[in-house]
Amino acid sequence: MAVSPSRILRSVLREEAFYFFTSIGNYTGQSAASLDEFLQKIKEVNIKSLEFHLYREDFEKWIAQTLGDAKLAEDIKGLRNMKVVGNALRDRLYFLVSRRLKDLKSSLETST
């Protein structure tokens, strides 16, 4: 069953937020409680944090399980399979999330 765009776009409770680490036990002090916030953090957090979470499948798990967006999770899995790192990873991840955010907001506007 498809999850509604409004559910995917909602802000989650702080305990359900995504917390960025650069390695086990090394919290960056950054977190995201919505897809909008997540997009912003992609530009801000240490590149090592993006690499750490991508290759542990943390992004796709949080997006699929917490936000309910299987499509974006699948797109991010594809990015992981391409073994992208560094600024290329930041740019591609930002592109995928911003495109999905735009699509979700657009479908929300057309459904109201």
Secondary structure, 3 states (H helix, E strand, C coil): CCCCHHHHHCCCCHHHCEEEEEECCEEEEEEECCHHHHHHHHHHCCHHHHHHHHHCCHHHHHHHHHHCCHHHHHHHHHHHHCCCCHHHHHHHHHHHHHHHHHHHHHHHHHHC
